[in-house]
């Protein structure tokens, strides 16, 4: 019996040693990062910068794979269901929460291993340049006179949809939310006069402001953005709303801890790279690193806010 126990202990030790050795070699080939949105958008642009520098610190290329569709849930589902070996990761943001709560998808952040958040993008509330509103104060005053008449373009069940609801809740107003699949169609609808408002990144709205085609009414960040310094924050305008798209990287459940740790270490090195941070600011993203614990805590906080909004506005349709 003693000999059996000794053999079993040695066998287990050998398995652990061999497993640790295998993980020590990770990665031995390129790592795929699924971006669940179209190439050329703000999320794609950010993660292409992240992937470039991640390859430098991982020792293998990080390759972007765009899988757009269904408000980001198609690609997220593919990432969730990928083999948990560290070779397929998923780019995520709050749409994972909003899609789950609104019944668009049946999975949530609990179906991923959060590794790190890399950046945040505040949102500019945008209107056509020739509207009578010069800022959010003007807009809210008009919205109170015309409840549910001002059209806010959003992807239904997404962060843009929840932003419209959040502003309405905090100001005692109500917008008529009109659904579009993606940012580009919303911008086209705004420029064509089919809607009154939509969301933009600080980087994206610059060319439209310069061409006098769009006007930024307010930005959802704590401070004004360096690319749009003339756009006042919502807080400056008396609106208690802080809202941003926090973009991070997750792994499938079951990914070995040593592999996750290696990815996390590389992403922290990316964040600390001054050249990377400079490139992020040029495209309008704000470096916002959260390690696994910090990212998980943020996800829990954001889920609480989104859940309250979903329940208050009849969007809570969680699939059992």
N, C-alpha and C positions, 0 to 999 in steps of 0.2 A: 504493500500500500504506500509505504514511504517512497519507494522507487517510482511508483506511478505518479505521485504528487510532484516529485522532483522533475520527472520527464515533462509533465504538463506545464510546470512553471518555466522550464527551459524553452519549451515550444512557444509559449506565449511571449516570452522575452524575445525570441527570434523573430516572431511575427511583427512585434512592435518595432524591433530594430530594422527589419526589412521595410516596413511601412514608412518609418521615419526617413530611411535612405531614399525611398521612392519620392517622398514629398520634397526632400532636399534638392532633387533634380528639377522640380517644377520651376518655371515652365520649360518644356522641351520642344514646344512648337508655338506658333502664333495663337494669341488669345482673342477670341471674338467678343466684341461688345455690341449687343443688339441695341439699336436706337429705334424705338417704336414710333418714329415720325419720319416724314419725308426728308430727303437730302436737301440742304439749302436753307432750312429753317433755323431758328435760334438755338434750339436744343442740339440739332445736328452740328452746327458751327462750334458750339462749346465743346462737345465731346470729341470732335476731331482734334481740337487743341489738346484736350486731356489725353486722348489716345496716343498722340505723337510723343508726348513726354513720358507717358506710362511705359511705352516701349523702351525708352531709354533706361528706365530704372528696373524694369522687369527682366531685361535681357532678351526679350522676344517681342516682335511687333504686336501691338494691339490693333486689331482690324475692325473698322466700323461696318456693321451690317444693318442697313435700314430696312425695317419691317413696319411700314405705316398701315393705318387702318383702325377703324372703330375707336377713335379718340385715344389711340395709344395702347389699347388693350390687346390688339392682335399680336404685336411684337412682345409685349410684356408677358403674355401667356406662353409664347414660344420660349422666352427666356426662363420662365418659371419651370417649364417642363423639360428643360435641357438636362443633359447628363451632368450630375453634380461633381465634376472633376476639375473645375477652375478654368476650363477652356471656353466656356460660354458664360458671359456676364450680361447684365441688363442695366441700361441707363433708365433711371426712374425719376419721377417728380410727383407732385401731389395728385396728379391724375389717377394714380393707383388708388388713392383714398376716395376721390370724388366718383370715379367709375364704379367702385364697389358699393358705395352708399346709395347711388342712384340706380343700381340694378343693371348697369351696363355690363359689368363683369361679376363673376362669382368668386374672385380671389382678391386678397388684400396684401398689405405689407407683411402680414404674418406668414405668408407663403414664400417669403424671400429671407435671405440673410443680408441685412443692411451692412455694407462694408464701410462706406464713407460718403459724406456729402461734399461736393467740390465747389459749388458756386450758387449764388442766388441772383435772380433777375427780377427787379421790381417792375411794376407795370405802369405804363402811361395810359391814362384814360384819354382816348382820342376822339375827335369829332372832325367833320369837314371844316375847312378853313373859314368858310363864309357863314358859319352858324352865328346866332346872336350871343352865344355864351363865350365869355373870355376866360372863364375859370370854373372850378367846381361849385363855387358859391352861386354863380349865375345859373348853372345847370340844376342844382338842387332846388333853388327857388322856383324855377320853371316846372320841374318835375312834381313839386308839391301842388301846383295848380292843375297839372294834367297827369294824374296818376295812371300808370299802365299805358301811356300813350307814346312816351319816348322810347324808341327801339334800340336795344342794346344787342349787338351781334356777338354771339358766343357759340362755342361748341358745346352742345347740350350734354350735361353731366360732367363737364370738364372743369378745370380751374377757372376758366373765363366765365363760365356760367355761375359758379359759386362766388366769384368776385362781384358780379352784378347784384347777386342776392345780398352779399355782405354789406355793400355800400347802401343798398336800399334799407336793410335792417338798421344800420347805424345812423341813418339820416331820416328815417320815417317816411321814406318814399318807395315807389315801386316802378320798376322799368318793365317794358314789354320785351322779354328775351326772345330773340329770333335765332334759330339754329343754323350753323354752318359747320362743315367738317374741315377744320383747319384754319390757320391764320390768314393765308393768302386769299381764300374766298371771302373772308370777313372784310379784309381791306378793300377788295374789289367792290363789295356791296356798299361799303361806306363811301367810297369815291363815286360810286354810281348813284348815290342818294337813296338807296333802298333801306338803309338803317341810319340811325343818328349817332351811335356811339360804338366803339369797339376798343379792344385792348391792343397795345403795342409795346415792344421793348423800347428802351431809350435809344438804342442804336438804330432800330428800324425806322423810327419816326422822323429822324433828322432830315432825310432827303425830301420827305413830304412837307415838312415845315418850311424848308428852304424854298421849295417850289410853290409855297402857299396853297397847298392842297389839303393839308391836315393841320389841326391845332391840338397841342397837348394841354388838357385842362387841369391835370394834376397827376402826381406820381405817388405810388403806394409805399414808398420807402421811408425810413426814418429821416434821412437827409436827402437833399437834392442830388440828382445824378450829374456827374461831371460832363456827360455828353449832352445833357439837356438842362443846363443850369438855370434857365429862365422858367422852367416848369416847377411851380410850387408843390410841396408835398400835400397830401390830403390832410395831414395833421396840422400843417400851417394854416389850412383853410377851415379848421374847426371840425374836421371829420375824423373820428377815432377809428381809423382803418390802417393797419399795417399788413401788407399782403405781398408775397413774392413767390416765385417759382423756384424752389430749391431742388437742384439737380444733383443726384447722387448715383452711386453704383451699387448694385446688389448681386448676390450669387444665389443659385438654387439651393433650397433646403437640402441638407445632407452633404454639402461640400466640406471636405475635411478641414478641420481647424488650422492645421499648419499651412494649407494652401491659402485659406482666407487671410491668415496673418501675413503671408508674403505679399499678397495683393494690397492689403492695407498699408504695409510698410512702403510699397512703391508709390501708392497714391499720396501718402504723406510727403514723400520726397518730391513728388510732382508739385504739390501745393507750396512747398518751401522753395521751389525754383523761381528765382526772380524773373527770369526770362518768360516763364510760363505765366506768371501773374501779370506781367506787362501786356502780354498778348491777350489775356482775358479782358483786361480793362479796355483795350482797343475795340473789342467787339461788344462792349457794353455790359459784360458779366462782371459781377463783383465776387472775388474769391471769398468763399465762406466754407471753410473746412470744418467738418464735424467727424470725429472718429466714430467707431461703431456704437459706443455707448451714447454719445451725444446725439448722433443721428437717430437712434432708436427713441430717445427721450423727445426729440423734436417731432418725430412721427406720431407719437402718442398725444402730444399737445395739439398738433394740427388736426388729428383725427377727432379730437373733442370738439374743436371749433367747427369743422365741416359737418359733424354729426348733428350739432345743434341747428345749423343752417338747413340741413336736409330735412330735419323733422319739422322745423318752423314753416318751411315753404312747400311741404308735401312732396319732397323729392326722395324721402327715405324709402327705398325699395330693396333692401338687402335680400339677396337670394339665400334662402335657407338650404 
